[in-house]
Amino acid sequence: MQAVGKILGAVAVIALFAGPAAAQKGPAKYGEEDKPKTPAEIAAEKDAERAYRRSLGNIPEQKSLDPWGTVRSDSAPPKAAAKAPPAKSKAKSAEGAAK
């Protein structure tokens, strides 16, 4: 009896995995040539391409976005912060005071 149960269990597992595996097969196989397109299909593709190109022309030019533009002043040179003298570290001054 146990052997029959194991066999039925194995068959059930195989059947569960066979469904998704069969669904993964696509209709076209590698190396298979496409069917030639009809003149109506070619014309429809050309119309779609023209409509796409026209729609790209309707998009306005984007100006550069500077989120910090209102905070930053235009008169200050950009390297002003880089020329500031380095601050002395507190650790060195504390060592000198301890000696």
N, C-alpha and C positions, 0 to 999 in steps of 0.2 A: 504494500500500500504506500509506503513512504517513497518508493522509487517512482510511482505514478505521479505523486504530488510534486516531486522534484522536476520531473519531465514537464508537467503542465506549467509549473512556475517558470521554467526556462523558456517554454514556448510563449508564455505571456510576456516575458521581458523582451524577447526578440520581436514580438509583434508590436510592442510599445515603441521600440527603437526603429522599426522598419517604416512606420508612418512618416516621421519627420525626415528621415533619410531619403525617402522617395520624393518628398516635397521639394527637396533641395535641387533636384535635377531640373535644369532649365530646358526650354523648348529648343534652343539653338545649340548646336554642338560646335566645338572649336574647329576652325578650318572650313566650316560650312559657308558657302557663298550666299550673300543676301539676294533676295529676289529683285529683279530689275524694277525700278520705280516707273509708275505710269506718268504720262505727261501732266495729269491733274495733280498728282502728288508733288511733282517737281515745281509746278506753278504755285502750289500752296506753300511750299518751303521758301520759294523766292519772295512771295508776298509777306510771309512771316518775318523773313530777314529784313526786308525793307521797312516793315513796321517797327521792328526792333531798332534799326538805325535811326528812324525818325524820332522814336521815343528818347533815344540818347541825346538828341539835339535839343529836346525840351528841358533837360536838366540844367539849371542855372550854374554858372561858375561859382565855386566855393572860394570865399576869401579866407586868408589864413586866420586861424583862431588862436588868440593869445589870451588864455584865461587870467593871467596875472597882469595884463596890460593896464587895467585900471589902478592896480596897486603900485606898480613900478612907475617911477617918474622918468620922462625921456631926457631930462637935463643931466641927470647923474651918470657919470661914466660907468660902464659895466664892471670895470676892474677896481673900483674904489674899495670894495670890501677885501680884495686880495692884497692890497697894499698896507693894510693895518698891521702894526707891529705885533709880534707874537707875545702873548701874555705869559708872565712868569708863573711857573707852577708852584703851588703852595707847598708841595712836598720838599722842594729844595730849600725854601725859606724856613721851613720848620726844622730841617736838619741843621741849618746854620745857627738857629737860635738855641738848639739843644746842646751844641758844643761848647 
